Amino acid sequence: MRPAERSKPQYVARIERIEADARGGNVKVHVRWYYRPEESIGGRRQFHGSKEVFLSDHYDVQSADTIEAKCMVHSFKSYTKLDAVGNDDFFCRFEYNSATGAFNPDRVAVYCKCEMPYNPDDLMVQCEGCSD
């Protein structure tokens, strides 16, 4: 969806409902916003992928005119299996409470010696000896 400031990236939202007035001239969309890591309390962390978004508890009503394009928000698992990631592909592995900054789930599996969650933007190599 179109941001108020053109210098900012487009917003990502899930359309929950579409409604129009009796003549169909005033179309509104009820949306549930996705937040980017930098828009969340705590900000972007090392393990957040560049295409990661969080499904929030923030609902809103917008004019349908603010819709600029269709994108696809994949589950983390399906995103990591994509043959090619396009400009309109995103992934979500957390739900986000915009008031408290809490995430659900509040933790995910960690990997490697760094003990960080998997970031699909980073190359990972598996040890043949211990399989880590």
N, C-alpha and C positions, 0 to 999 in steps of 0.2 A: 504494500500500500504506500501511497505517496507520502513522504514526510513533509512537514511544514517548511523545513529548510532544505533547499535543493542540494546543499553540500553534504547532507547526511545520507546514509544508506537507506534504501527502502525498508519499510517495516514489514514484518512477517506476521500474518494473522490467519487463524482458521475461521472460516465463515460458518457460523452456527445457524443463521436464519436470514432469509431475504424477505423484505416486505415492501410493498408499494402502495401509494395512495389509490383511490378509486379510479383515477384516470391513468395510473401507471407512470406519471411524470416524475414523481418524487420517490426514488428507490433508495431504501436504507438497508444496510447490512449489519447484522448483529455479529460481532467478532469476539474471539478469544485470542488475546495477544500472545505471541512468542517473544521472549526477551533474548537478546544477545548477551553473552557473558559480561561484556563491559557495561551493560545496562543494569546488571544485578548488584545487590549488596555484596561486596567482596571483590567484584570485578573479574576480569579474565585471569585464569590461572594457566599454568604451564600445560596441563593436560587437556585443556579445552581445544577442540578442533576449530579450524577457521570457519567451518560451516555449521557449527553447533549452535542450537537455539534451545531455549527452555520453555515448555508450555506453562503459561502462568495462570493464575486465578483472576487475572485482570480482564474483565469483559467490557465492551464498549459498543456504541452504535455509531456508524459512520455512513456518510453518503457513498453510494455505489460508485460515484465519479472518482473517488480516491483510489479505487482498484487500478493498479497499473499492469499487473501480469499475474500469471498463475505460476506457483512454484510447488515443489513436492517436499514435504517433510517426512523423511524416512525414520524408521526405528534405527537404533544404532547398529543392530545386527544386519539389517538389510542394506544399510548405507555402506558398511564395510565389504559387502559382497558385490557392489556395483562395478561393472566393467569400466565405466567412465563416469566421473562426477561432472555434471554440467553446472552452469552458472545458477540455475534454478533448483538445484538439489541442496537440501539441508538435512541435518539429522537432529534427533532429540532423544536424550536418555534420562532426562530429569524433568519433573514438574517443579515449578517454582512458586513460592508464596511471596507475592510482591510486598506485603506489609512486614513480614518478619525476616525475609531473606532465607527461609528454610527451603531445603530441597527434599524431594521424595523421588527415589530412595535417598537416604541421607549418606549412603556410601555405596561404592561399586568396587568390583574386583580390582586389585592392584597387581602390577607385573614388575618383573625385572628387579635389578638391584636398587633402582631408584624408588621402588615401591610407589609408583604413580599409576593412576588409571590409564588405560590405553588411549592414545591420541592417534586417530587414523591419519593425521598429517605426517607423523614421524615414522621412519623406517625402524622396524624392530627385527632383531635377529635372535633366533632361538638357539640356546646352548644344546649341542648334541649329547653332552654328558648328563646334565641334570634336567633337560627339557624346559628350563626357565628362559 
